[in-house]
Amino acid sequence: MVEKSYRTTDPGKQKVIAYVTDGIVPSIASSMLGYAAEYAKEKHSCIVQFISYKPPFDPVVVKGYDGIIADISHRDSLDSILATGLPVVTTSIMDVPGNYRTVDFSPELSGKMAAEWFLRHRFTSFAYCSAYGTAFYERLGAAFAETVGKAGFGCVTCDPEAMNVASMQAKANSVPEYLDEWIRTLPPRTAVFCMHDLRAMRVIESCLRLGRAVPDDIAVMGLFNDVLICTSAPTAITSIDPGIRRQMYTALQMLEEMIDDPEAAKKKKTTLIPPLGVVERESTNVYPVDPPWLAKALMLIDERIGQRVSVADLADATGVSQTSLQLAFNKSFGISANKYIMSVKMREAKRLLDCGEYSVKELAARTGFSTPSYFTRAYTNYYGHSPTTDRPA
């Protein structure tokens, strides 16, 4: 039986918190630890110490701490951590009974965001690449497939069982070989959403081996926005930023509450953090539309989201007449080029508003409006209510 080392911190005394990780994704763990240190420096209410281990977990390493942030992926480790009797907040959904709370990213909102981004960029062929069947990644893929399905398209999923790394360890190169076989089956201009950035990098490497161009033939998006992986991949990876800072701040606030009041663990068990947005990089820098000059116009609108863009600018950049440009937009999107430009700016404004971190003045500047009042009028005309109405509480 594990000796319980729980103790309630005296009011006004700094709490000593263990950030425990099994190091499955080291660079993400490093980011989370950095935000934990930032939180501790801001609040002056706790000290966060880093503990990395390889399973099995030894409860002795957290003896004397006031609480634990558990960034782990093994159920056995969570059982051992809970057995210490310390207040615990996990940063991954484990679906394990116990007196603890969870703060994780929303797989449903992340999968939906990826699908909606690809749909806005006119993709019609979709695929989801996972590697093992944990609940989080199954829900992520299901949300992606459901969203493209509602738009009238199918989604091909890479077989999680065949891709299971653990079951293939004895077979050299089996995962890359299977991934190559799967990539070969994808039609041209397919949008591939991956379970995380490392899997996205493996997909890009497979495309390179097969001579399939990224992003022109296969567009690839990851999850977690692991900057080290995303920028060092053969083609820089577009990724969903899930809001790691918000996750860590929320987890630490919960844990402090639990340390001060053990009954707090009985409150809402799981808190899901909505993703911040898509961080666009080279792996999706394409619009699968014809003619090619229309794709160039769409990319220009995205690139100049923070500037004023006119139909004349698009005509100059693409080398076609304004009349031809307007006809192409009406044929492809059912709206004029001006209305399309406004829709892009308004979607970006709504995304930034959902982050809850920007003033109206900052929103206007980030979406290319000359004044906050002009931005507010445009937003109200587009959505039917002012931007302050959509600001998170």
N, C-alpha and C positions, 0 to 999 in steps of 0.2 A: 504493500500500500504506500502511495506517495504521500509524504508529509506535506500538509498544506502550509503555505508560507504567506497567505493573505494577511495584510494589515491595512487599516484605514489611515491615510495620511492626515496628520493634524492640519486644521485650517490654517492657511497662510504659509504652510511649509511646502517646498517644491516636491512634487511627486517624481519618483524615479521609474521611468517606463522603459521596458525592453521592446525594441523593434526586432522581432524574430523572423528570419526568412530562411527558406531552404535553397535560395539562390537559383531557382529555376530560370528566371530571366534577370541576370545580374544587373544589367544597365537600368532596367525599370526599378529594381530594388534600390539602386543607387539614387535614382531620382526621388523616390519616395522618402528615403532617408534624408535627402537634402531638404525636402519640404517639411519633414518632421523637425529638423534642426531649425528651420526658419520659423516654424510655429512656436517652438520652445523659446526662441530669442524674442519673439513678439510678445508672448503671453507672460513670460517670467514665472510660470506656474509649474513647470515640469522640466525634467532633464530626460532626454531620449538617448538610450544607448543601443548600439547595433550588435546583434548576435546572429551570426550566420552558421548554419550547421548542415551536415549531411544526415539524412534519416538513418537510424531512428533518433528521435528527439530525446535528449537527456534533461529531465526536469530540474536537475541540480543547477543548471546554468542560469535559471531565473529565480533562484532562491534569494529572498531579500528585496525583490522588486515590488513595486506597488501595483503594476498592471502590465498587460502584454498587448502589443499590436502584432497579430499573427499573419504574416504574408507567406502562406504555405500552400502546398498543393496535395499533401498526403493526409488522408483521413486518420491514419494511425497517429501521426504527429499531433493532429488537433485533439484527439482523445487524450494524449499524454499532457498536452498543454492545459486542457480543461481540468485534468485531474490535480493540477497544482492548487486549485482553489482560488487562483488570482482572477481579478476581473479581466476579461478577454474581449477584444474586438478583432474580428478577422477582416481581411481585405479581399477575400474571395469566397464565393458561395460554395459551401460544402454540403449543405442539407444534412447536417449532423445534429441530433438532439443535444441540448445542453444550455447552460445558463450563460449565454454570451450573445453578442450582437455582431452584425455584419454590415460593412459598408463596401459595396462593390459597384462596378460600372454596370449600366443597364444593357444587357445583351440585346433586348428587343429594340430599344431606341438606337443602338449602334448599328444593328443589322438594317433597320429601316433607313437610317441616314445614308448608309452606303448605297442601298438600292435606289433611293431617291436621287442621290447625286448622279449615279450612272444613267438613270432614266432622263434626268434633265439634260444630260449630255448626249442624248439620242441613241443610246445603245439599245439593241434589241435581242442580243444573245448574252446569257448570264451563266456564271458558274460560281460555286462556293467550294473552297478548298480548306478542309480541316485535316486533322491528323489523329485525333483520338476523341472518343465519345463522352467527354465530360458534359455535365448539364449546361454549363455556361456556353460552351461552343456549339452544342446542339441547339440551344435557344437562339444563339446568334445566327446560325445558318437558317433556322426555320423562319426567323423574322425577315431575313434577306429574301428568301424564296417566296414568302407570303406577299411581300411588298411588290416584287416584280410580277408575281402571279396576278395580283389585282389590276396591274396595268396590261394584262393580257399576254404575258411572256412566261416561258418556262425557265427553270434553273437546274443545271446539271451539278450534282454534288459528288465530290471525290469520295470514294468509299472509305469511311473512317476505319472500318475493320481491316481492310487491306493496307491502309496507311499507318496502322498502329505501330509506332516505333518500338515499343517494348516487346511486341510479339515477333519482331523481325531482327532483333539484335544479332542473332546467329547467322543471318543471311547478309553477307557483304554486299553493299550497294543496292539492296533490294528496294529501299524507299526511293532513291533517285530514279531507279529503273521504272518503278511503278508510276512515279510522278510523270516521267517522260511519256509513258504509254497513255496516261490520262490527258496530258497536254496535246498529244497528237490527235485526240478525238474531238477537240474543241474547234468549232467553225471559226473562220476569220472574223475579226472585229468582235471578239468576245470580251466581256468585262468580268474579270475574276476577282472576287472578294475573298480575302484570306483570313484565317482565324487570328493571326497576329503577324507582326512585321517579319519575323524570322521565316515563317512559312511563305510570305510574299517574296522574300529574297530567294528562297529555294525555287519558287515558281519561275522567277526571272532567270535564274541560272539554268533551269530546264529549257526555257524558251531559247536561250543562247545556244545550248547544245543542239537544239533541233532546228536552228535557223529561223525561228519565228520572232519577228520584230516586236519589241516593246517600246512604245505603246501602240504602234500603227496596226499590228495584227492582234496582239493580246494586250489589253490594258489591265493593270494590276493595282489593287488597293489592299493595304494592311490595316491593322488595328493596334493601338497603343501609342503611335507616334514616337517610337523608340528612335531618337535622333541618330544615335550611333549606328544602328542597323540601317535606317532609312537612307542616310547620306553616304554610307560606305558600300551599298549594294551596287552591282554593275550598272543598273539604272536606278536613279534616286526614286524612292518609293513614296507614293501618295498614301497617307494614312489618316485614320480617324484619331483625333486627339480626345481621349476619354475624360480628361479633367483630373489628372493625377494629383495636382495640388489640392483641388477641392475634396477629393477622396481622403487624402491624408489629414487635412484640417478637420473634416467631419469626424473621422475615426478618432482622432485625438480628443476632440471635444466630448465625444461620447464616452471615451475611456475615462477622462477626468471626472465626468459626471458619475460614472459607475464606481470609481474609487471613493468619491465623497459620499455616495449613496448606493449601497449594494442593491437596493430595490430597483434601481434604474435599469438593471439587466433584464427586468421583466417587461420593459416597454417594447415598442416596435422592434422586432428582431432584425429585419433586413431593410436597409436603406440603399436605394439604387441611384447612382449619380448619372444624370443625363450627359451625353457626350457634348463637347464644346463645338466641334465642327470638323470638317475635312481639311487637312493640311495638304495642299496640292503640290506635287512634285512631278518629275519627268515621266513617271510610269503610267500616268493617265493623261498626259498632255496631248490629247487628240479628241476630235469629234468625228465619229464614224458616219459622216454625212457626205452627200454629193450635191453639187460639184465641190471640188477641193477648196475653191476660193470661199465658199460659204463656211466651211470648217475654219478657215483662217479668220474670217470675220467674227465667228463665235469665240475663238480663242482670244482675239484682240479685246473683245468686250470683257472677258474674264480678267485679262491681264491689267486692264485699265479701270478696274472696279472703283478705285479711289480718285478717278479723274472724270472730267466731262468728256463724253464720247458722243459724236453726232453721226448721222447717216453719211454725211460728207466725209468724215474721217474714215469710216469703214470702206466707202467707195474708193478713196485714195489708196488705202492700204491693200485692197484686193484687186484694183485695176479694172473694176467694172463700173457701169453707170449706176447712179442712185436709183433709177427706174428698175434696172435689172435686180438690184439688191432688194428693193422693196417687194418685187414680185417673188423672189426666192423665199423671203421671210414669210410672206403670206401663204405661199404654197406649202412650205415645210412646217410652219408653226401656227398658221391661222391668224396671225396678228402682224402688225407692221413692225419694221425694224425698231422704231422709237419705243413702241410698247414692249418689245422684247428686251431692249436695253433697260427700261424701267423695271421690268419684272426681275431681272438679274440683280439689280441694285436693291430692290425691296426684299428679295429673299435673303440677301446678305445682311441687310439691316435687321431683319427679324432674327436671324441667327445670332448676331451680335447682341441684340436685346436679350435673348434667352440666356446669354452668359451672365447678365446682370452686372457687368463690370464697366459699362460705358455710359457717359452722359449723352444727351441729345446732340450737343456740340461735337463730341467725338464721333458719334454715329454719322453725322452729316459729313465730317471730314473724310471718314473711312469709306464712304459710298459716293464721293464726288459731288456733293452739293455745296454750293457757295456759301449758304447761310443756314443756321439751324431752323429758322422759320420756313425757308424754302423746303428743307427736308421734311419738316413736320407736315406741311401742306401736302407734299407728294405722298407721304406715308398714309395720311388720313384718307386721301383720295383713293389710294390703292386698296387699303384694308378696311376702310369704313370706320376707323377709330384712330385716335392719336397714339403715337409710340409709347407714351407713358402708360397707357392701358395694358400694354403687353409686357411691361417691365415686371420681372419676378418679384414677389412679395419679400 
